[in-house]
Amino acid sequence: MIHNFNAGPSVLPKEVFEEASRSVLNFNNTGLSILEIGHRTPLFEPVMAEARLLVKELMSLDNDHEVLFLHGGATTQFMQIPMNLLNENEVAAYTETGTWANKAIKEAKFFGHVEIVGSAKADNYTTIPKEIVTPPTAAYLHITTNETIAGTQWHNMPYDCGVPLVADMSSDILSRQLEFNKFDLIYAGAQKNMGAAGVNLVVVNKNILGKVKRAIPTILDYRNHIAEKSMLNTPPVFAVYVAMLTLRWLKNKGGVAAIEKENNKKAKLFYDTLDALPLFKGPVAKEDRSKMNAVFIIEDDNLEKEFLEICKNEGLVGVKGHRSVGGFRISMYNALSLESVKVITELMKNFANKKG
């Protein structure tokens, strides 16, 4: 049996794979593949509509928040957000928490001034900044709720920052209950908790749009996508369909509240095991540990290689840490079973007992 700890693209529910694979051959008994149907047809329009509605239901969104499925992944949003929200003479407030936050900061600088209002750089990104002072004149505050590489996660959201709140939730979207209506823009690549790579979720409060002076290219203006209900151009049909199936799976499990309980169990089991084994070290401050992406190390390089080889032989994939930091990382997204976490924690205990 394979246990998939990949950070993304990552594990998906078995029933989603099964339904999607059937639809590649025969979508809804039409005799057509999901890969060949038109997007502006009675066949696909209900898919997009259901996907958008499921997001609204799962997040309990109010009428001011619109749901979009767009091309380009989160990386495109790094520039699309400031293009739509930040004038050249304005300041945007950003928090600096790791690789993905830094990528967002870099792109925002093309459109206006960026002020770092909280940074974990001095701690080598092993913490989440605790004191944030956002200028009241800032166009918005941007946070990355979960850093997949650093293994940190915001557990106390800056809801009362006084300016529009923007969040990259690519790696923890719909994994826990949050006050989603207090965010003015949420974006997330689908390939970790919501589906296959190729589509990006954007949830935006329409009241923050239309305030920049620059001309925005048609395809990059959120208002145009809202007006066309995510059908401004040909959407990534298959990726939207897989996202819809995954959202349907989540709703049938009991929604975000139910999956949060499962995610808490997985994270507790893993971190309790990690803390009990001196051989393994967890560099992230305990109060800021990610429940989605757990990073850890062995200080002996030879033992690190040996442990990775054992993981490979036992069918545990995706355990090697990101190339920029090394060590180990296991991703515990919504679709990962508690059983998979039990397997790796037992392996860690056995390995530590032999090498300790």
MARMISE-446108 format. One line per field, with one value per residue (C-alpha): residue number from 1; residue in one letter; x, y, z. Coordinates in pm, whole numbers, plus 50000, padded with zeros to 5 digits. Layout:
N
seq <- [NUM | ...]
type <- [A | ...]
px <- [X | ...]
py <- [Y | ...]
pz <- [Z | ...]
end
This chain:
356
seq <- [1 | 2 | 3 | 4 | 5 | 6 | 7 | 8 | 9 | 10 | 11 | 12 | 13 | 14 | 15 | 16 | 17 | 18 | 19 | 20 | 21 | 22 | 23 | 24 | 25 | 26 | 27 | 28 | 29 | 30 | 31 | 32 | 33 | 34 | 35 | 36 | 37 | 38 | 39 | 40 | 41 | 42 | 43 | 44 | 45 | 46 | 47 | 48 | 49 | 50 | 51 | 52 | 53 | 54 | 55 | 56 | 57 | 58 | 59 | 60 | 61 | 62 | 63 | 64 | 65 | 66 | 67 | 68 | 69 | 70 | 71 | 72 | 73 | 74 | 75 | 76 | 77 | 78 | 79 | 80 | 81 | 82 | 83 | 84 | 85 | 86 | 87 | 88 | 89 | 90 | 91 | 92 | 93 | 94 | 95 | 96 | 97 | 98 | 99 | 100 | 101 | 102 | 103 | 104 | 105 | 106 | 107 | 108 | 109 | 110 | 111 | 112 | 113 | 114 | 115 | 116 | 117 | 118 | 119 | 120 | 121 | 122 | 123 | 124 | 125 | 126 | 127 | 128 | 129 | 130 | 131 | 132 | 133 | 134 | 135 | 136 | 137 | 138 | 139 | 140 | 141 | 142 | 143 | 144 | 145 | 146 | 147 | 148 | 149 | 150 | 151 | 152 | 153 | 154 | 155 | 156 | 157 | 158 | 159 | 160 | 161 | 162 | 163 | 164 | 165 | 166 | 167 | 168 | 169 | 170 | 171 | 172 | 173 | 174 | 175 | 176 | 177 | 178 | 179 | 180 | 181 | 182 | 183 | 184 | 185 | 186 | 187 | 188 | 189 | 190 | 191 | 192 | 193 | 194 | 195 | 196 | 197 | 198 | 199 | 200 | 201 | 202 | 203 | 204 | 205 | 206 | 207 | 208 | 209 | 210 | 211 | 212 | 213 | 214 | 215 | 216 | 217 | 218 | 219 | 220 | 221 | 222 | 223 | 224 | 225 | 226 | 227 | 228 | 229 | 230 | 231 | 232 | 233 | 234 | 235 | 236 | 237 | 238 | 239 | 240 | 241 | 242 | 243 | 244 | 245 | 246 | 247 | 248 | 249 | 250 | 251 | 252 | 253 | 254 | 255 | 256 | 257 | 258 | 259 | 260 | 261 | 262 | 263 | 264 | 265 | 266 | 267 | 268 | 269 | 270 | 271 | 272 | 273 | 274 | 275 | 276 | 277 | 278 | 279 | 280 | 281 | 282 | 283 | 284 | 285 | 286 | 287 | 288 | 289 | 290 | 291 | 292 | 293 | 294 | 295 | 296 | 297 | 298 | 299 | 300 | 301 | 302 | 303 | 304 | 305 | 306 | 307 | 308 | 309 | 310 | 311 | 312 | 313 | 314 | 315 | 316 | 317 | 318 | 319 | 320 | 321 | 322 | 323 | 324 | 325 | 326 | 327 | 328 | 329 | 330 | 331 | 332 | 333 | 334 | 335 | 336 | 337 | 338 | 339 | 340 | 341 | 342 | 343 | 344 | 345 | 346 | 347 | 348 | 349 | 350 | 351 | 352 | 353 | 354 | 355 | 356]
type <- [M | I | H | N | F | N | A | G | P | S | V | L | P | K | E | V | F | E | E | A | S | R | S | V | L | N | F | N | N | T | G | L | S | I | L | E | I | G | H | R | T | P | L | F | E | P | V | M | A | E | A | R | L | L | V | K | E | L | M | S | L | D | N | D | H | E | V | L | F | L | H | G | G | A | T | T | Q | F | M | Q | I | P | M | N | L | L | N | E | N | E | V | A | A | Y | T | E | T | G | T | W | A | N | K | A | I | K | E | A | K | F | F | G | H | V | E | I | V | G | S | A | K | A | D | N | Y | T | T | I | P | K | E | I | V | T | P | P | T | A | A | Y | L | H | I | T | T | N | E | T | I | A | G | T | Q | W | H | N | M | P | Y | D | C | G | V | P | L | V | A | D | M | S | S | D | I | L | S | R | Q | L | E | F | N | K | F | D | L | I | Y | A | G | A | Q | K | N | M | G | A | A | G | V | N | L | V | V | V | N | K | N | I | L | G | K | V | K | R | A | I | P | T | I | L | D | Y | R | N | H | I | A | E | K | S | M | L | N | T | P | P | V | F | A | V | Y | V | A | M | L | T | L | R | W | L | K | N | K | G | G | V | A | A | I | E | K | E | N | N | K | K | A | K | L | F | Y | D | T | L | D | A | L | P | L | F | K | G | P | V | A | K | E | D | R | S | K | M | N | A | V | F | I | I | E | D | D | N | L | E | K | E | F | L | E | I | C | K | N | E | G | L | V | G | V | K | G | H | R | S | V | G | G | F | R | I | S | M | Y | N | A | L | S | L | E | S | V | K | V | I | T | E | L | M | K | N | F | A | N | K | K | G]
px <- [50000 | 50122 | 50101 | 50115 | 50271 | 50348 | 50318 | 50137 | 50005 | 49898 | 49667 | 49301 | 49005 | 48980 | 48617 | 48714 | 48973 | 48719 | 48445 | 48686 | 48837 | 48492 | 48412 | 48726 | 48571 | 48202 | 48083 | 47736 | 47644 | 47669 | 47915 | 48152 | 48465 | 48481 | 48795 | 48604 | 48282 | 48225 | 48242 | 47944 | 47709 | 47436 | 47684 | 47952 | 47769 | 47613 | 47964 | 48095 | 47778 | 47795 | 48165 | 48106 | 47799 | 47983 | 48257 | 47994 | 47826 | 48144 | 48274 | 47930 | 48001 | 47779 | 47640 | 47930 | 48177 | 48208 | 48362 | 48583 | 48776 | 49065 | 49374 | 49730 | 49744 | 49843 | 50151 | 49937 | 49751 | 50077 | 50054 | 49679 | 49596 | 49811 | 49712 | 49347 | 49391 | 49705 | 49765 | 50121 | 50124 | 49980 | 50128 | 50038 | 50121 | 50274 | 50390 | 50715 | 50681 | 50871 | 50917 | 50561 | 50510 | 50836 | 50724 | 50404 | 50604 | 50832 | 50542 | 50353 | 50649 | 50580 | 50253 | 50313 | 50501 | 50528 | 50575 | 50678 | 50464 | 50571 | 50866 | 50997 | 51315 | 51535 | 51404 | 51481 | 51106 | 51046 | 50785 | 50485 | 50522 | 50318 | 50317 | 50180 | 50119 | 49935 | 49929 | 49565 | 49619 | 49743 | 49549 | 49540 | 49724 | 49852 | 49926 | 50021 | 49818 | 50035 | 50393 | 50440 | 50820 | 50882 | 50608 | 50447 | 50082 | 49882 | 49663 | 49550 | 49429 | 49473 | 49102 | 49104 | 49389 | 49174 | 49231 | 49117 | 49261 | 49407 | 49522 | 49706 | 49543 | 49684 | 49799 | 49535 | 49218 | 48905 | 49111 | 48979 | 48702 | 48780 | 48578 | 48596 | 48377 | 48639 | 48879 | 48837 | 49026 | 49126 | 49317 | 49433 | 49581 | 49358 | 49627 | 49672 | 49329 | 49078 | 49159 | 49397 | 49656 | 49545 | 49283 | 49293 | 49015 | 48957 | 48704 | 48673 | 48462 | 48333 | 48323 | 48705 | 48722 | 48722 | 48930 | 49259 | 49332 | 49531 | 49384 | 49360 | 49382 | 49045 | 49151 | 49313 | 49021 | 48828 | 48512 | 48501 | 48529 | 48254 | 48026 | 48084 | 48061 | 48413 | 48338 | 48515 | 48737 | 48762 | 48812 | 49031 | 48732 | 48878 | 49048 | 48722 | 48537 | 48784 | 48757 | 48379 | 48401 | 48644 | 48422 | 48124 | 48327 | 48409 | 48047 | 47937 | 48192 | 48030 | 48207 | 48494 | 48408 | 48426 | 48750 | 48912 | 48858 | 49028 | 49315 | 49365 | 49390 | 49650 | 49859 | 49843 | 49953 | 50244 | 50374 | 50333 | 50545 | 50802 | 50839 | 50885 | 51177 | 51507 | 51652 | 51415 | 51406 | 51126 | 51271 | 50938 | 50818 | 50550 | 50281 | 50332 | 50353 | 50155 | 49884 | 49918 | 50296 | 50513 | 50887 | 51152 | 51515 | 51777 | 52107 | 52311 | 52317 | 52377 | 52077 | 51868 | 51948 | 51880 | 51542 | 51440 | 51537 | 51325 | 51031 | 51071 | 51085 | 50772 | 50569 | 50582 | 50625 | 50686 | 50871 | 51185 | 51191 | 51184 | 51509 | 51574 | 51575 | 51634 | 51529 | 51184 | 50832 | 50501 | 50189 | 49868 | 49604 | 49233 | 49236 | 49526 | 49402 | 49485 | 49610 | 49886 | 50002 | 49999 | 50223 | 50490 | 50484 | 50534 | 50819 | 50976 | 50950 | 51101 | 51384 | 51460 | 51463 | 51714 | 51940 | 51896]
py <- [50000 | 50350 | 50630 | 50964 | 51248 | 51466 | 51840 | 51901 | 51780 | 51554 | 51286 | 51292 | 51084 | 50743 | 50799 | 51120 | 50934 | 50666 | 50906 | 51127 | 50829 | 50708 | 51055 | 51064 | 50779 | 50862 | 51178 | 51141 | 50869 | 51111 | 50901 | 51199 | 51243 | 51524 | 51622 | 51693 | 51866 | 52235 | 52465 | 52676 | 52381 | 52232 | 51953 | 52159 | 52468 | 52271 | 52151 | 52506 | 52618 | 52334 | 52392 | 52760 | 52686 | 52422 | 52671 | 52921 | 52654 | 52512 | 52859 | 53000 | 53301 | 53609 | 53773 | 54018 | 53737 | 53595 | 53259 | 53223 | 52935 | 53079 | 52977 | 53029 | 52891 | 53093 | 53226 | 53430 | 53570 | 53710 | 53976 | 53978 | 54087 | 54404 | 54479 | 54491 | 54638 | 54853 | 55193 | 55298 | 55564 | 55333 | 55093 | 54727 | 54554 | 54206 | 53952 | 53770 | 53409 | 53203 | 53112 | 53167 | 53492 | 53618 | 53532 | 53730 | 54026 | 54025 | 54047 | 54313 | 54548 | 54584 | 54764 | 54980 | 55004 | 54707 | 54743 | 54437 | 54459 | 54128 | 53904 | 53564 | 53597 | 53644 | 53310 | 53139 | 53119 | 52879 | 53108 | 53319 | 53691 | 53778 | 54157 | 54314 | 54686 | 54753 | 55113 | 55226 | 55369 | 55037 | 54910 | 54565 | 54321 | 54001 | 53682 | 53330 | 53117 | 52807 | 52779 | 52439 | 52458 | 52615 | 52410 | 52703 | 52805 | 53100 | 52990 | 53338 | 53535 | 53915 | 53966 | 54311 | 54458 | 54754 | 54713 | 54456 | 54116 | 53903 | 53545 | 53282 | 52962 | 52731 | 52461 | 52474 | 52577 | 52418 | 52223 | 52410 | 52644 | 53012 | 53331 | 53332 | 53639 | 53846 | 53790 | 54024 | 53801 | 53437 | 53246 | 52887 | 52655 | 52348 | 52080 | 52030 | 52015 | 52078 | 51880 | 51850 | 52101 | 52350 | 52563 | 52831 | 52925 | 53294 | 53420 | 53797 | 54061 | 54252 | 54576 | 54609 | 54605 | 54893 | 55131 | 55132 | 55391 | 55171 | 55001 | 54628 | 54376 | 54210 | 53862 | 53989 | 54200 | 54012 | 54206 | 54053 | 53702 | 53775 | 53905 | 53590 | 53346 | 53214 | 53158 | 53465 | 53232 | 52856 | 52732 | 52430 | 52200 | 51879 | 52053 | 52232 | 51900 | 51727 | 52022 | 51990 | 51620 | 51690 | 51964 | 51729 | 51464 | 51716 | 51820 | 51456 | 51399 | 51672 | 51978 | 52180 | 52117 | 51741 | 51744 | 51976 | 51711 | 51451 | 51685 | 51764 | 51392 | 51337 | 51637 | 51543 | 51187 | 51299 | 51577 | 51374 | 51105 | 51356 | 51515 | 51175 | 51072 | 51254 | 51125 | 51345 | 51723 | 51963 | 52309 | 52497 | 52667 | 52441 | 52708 | 52778 | 52424 | 52352 | 52088 | 52041 | 52023 | 51885 | 51938 | 51753 | 51648 | 51397 | 51569 | 51275 | 51282 | 50909 | 50831 | 51074 | 50886 | 50552 | 50669 | 50797 | 50465 | 50276 | 50507 | 50438 | 50062 | 50074 | 50267 | 50605 | 50866 | 51239 | 51225 | 51403 | 51771 | 52051 | 52082 | 52429 | 52311 | 51936 | 51710 | 51555 | 51677 | 51496 | 51664 | 51574 | 51720 | 51652 | 51332 | 51172 | 50901 | 50871 | 50522 | 50672 | 50887 | 50580 | 50400 | 50670 | 50728 | 50356 | 50356 | 50655 | 50483 | 50159 | 50345 | 50557 | 50249 | 50077 | 50381 | 50534]
pz <- [50000 | 49915 | 50173 | 49994 | 50196 | 49893 | 49949 | 49623 | 49392 | 49670 | 49800 | 49695 | 49814 | 49650 | 49550 | 49373 | 49165 | 49080 | 48972 | 48778 | 48597 | 48493 | 48362 | 48151 | 47953 | 47989 | 48163 | 48318 | 48068 | 47777 | 47583 | 47594 | 47803 | 48057 | 47865 | 47543 | 47648 | 47585 | 47885 | 47777 | 47753 | 47972 | 48043 | 48216 | 48343 | 48633 | 48733 | 48766 | 48941 | 49194 | 49261 | 49334 | 49548 | 49751 | 49838 | 49952 | 50166 | 50317 | 50406 | 50502 | 50281 | 50277 | 49965 | 49939 | 49874 | 49523 | 49434 | 49128 | 48971 | 48771 | 48575 | 48687 | 49039 | 49342 | 49164 | 48926 | 49224 | 49360 | 49089 | 49017 | 49371 | 49378 | 49019 | 49131 | 49479 | 49497 | 49339 | 49258 | 49530 | 49797 | 50050 | 50090 | 50417 | 50393 | 50648 | 50577 | 50687 | 50434 | 50069 | 49953 | 50140 | 49991 | 49639 | 49695 | 49827 | 49523 | 49278 | 49474 | 49447 | 49074 | 49147 | 49456 | 49781 | 50015 | 50388 | 50590 | 50904 | 51057 | 50980 | 51086 | 50886 | 51195 | 51326 | 50994 | 50938 | 51225 | 51385 | 51293 | 51377 | 51685 | 51676 | 51360 | 51326 | 51002 | 50875 | 50874 | 50525 | 50379 | 50080 | 50241 | 50469 | 50309 | 50503 | 50398 | 50636 | 50598 | 50473 | 50311 | 50308 | 50650 | 50819 | 51000 | 51022 | 51150 | 51439 | 51542 | 51243 | 51233 | 51171 | 51332 | 51128 | 51024 | 50650 | 50390 | 50481 | 50200 | 50253 | 50054 | 50183 | 49919 | 50159 | 50433 | 50249 | 50402 | 50656 | 50960 | 51065 | 51017 | 51001 | 50623 | 50583 | 50767 | 50479 | 50185 | 49945 | 49979 | 49714 | 49698 | 49440 | 49433 | 49424 | 49799 | 49966 | 49690 | 49380 | 49088 | 48973 | 48712 | 48884 | 49151 | 49392 | 49458 | 49712 | 49694 | 49864 | 49563 | 49766 | 49758 | 49378 | 49131 | 49340 | 49151 | 48884 | 48650 | 48348 | 48418 | 48132 | 48076 | 48182 | 48504 | 48630 | 48897 | 48811 | 48466 | 48606 | 48856 | 48581 | 48376 | 48671 | 48609 | 48240 | 48099 | 47901 | 47878 | 48234 | 48314 | 48281 | 48423 | 48717 | 48806 | 48784 | 49018 | 49258 | 49252 | 49333 | 49619 | 49759 | 49737 | 49923 | 50196 | 50234 | 50261 | 50538 | 50744 | 50610 | 50750 | 51116 | 51065 | 50867 | 51122 | 51392 | 51174 | 51093 | 51462 | 51541 | 51269 | 51375 | 51745 | 51675 | 51463 | 51686 | 52006 | 51842 | 51720 | 52064 | 52228 | 52005 | 52071 | 51744 | 51546 | 51583 | 51499 | 51418 | 51423 | 51741 | 51891 | 51898 | 51527 | 51391 | 51079 | 51099 | 50724 | 50665 | 50944 | 50897 | 51098 | 51078 | 51190 | 51256 | 51125 | 50742 | 50714 | 50932 | 50731 | 50411 | 50580 | 50711 | 50367 | 50212 | 50463 | 50390 | 50020 | 50075 | 50293 | 50035 | 50208 | 49936 | 49961 | 50293 | 50176 | 50270 | 50017 | 49822 | 49968 | 50332 | 50333 | 50616 | 50611 | 50553 | 50571 | 50441 | 50621 | 50394 | 50423 | 50218 | 50405 | 50639 | 51006 | 50920 | 50704 | 50994 | 51219 | 50971 | 50962 | 51337 | 51401 | 51153 | 51330 | 51668 | 51538 | 51367 | 51674 | 51899 | 51673 | 51638 | 51981]
end
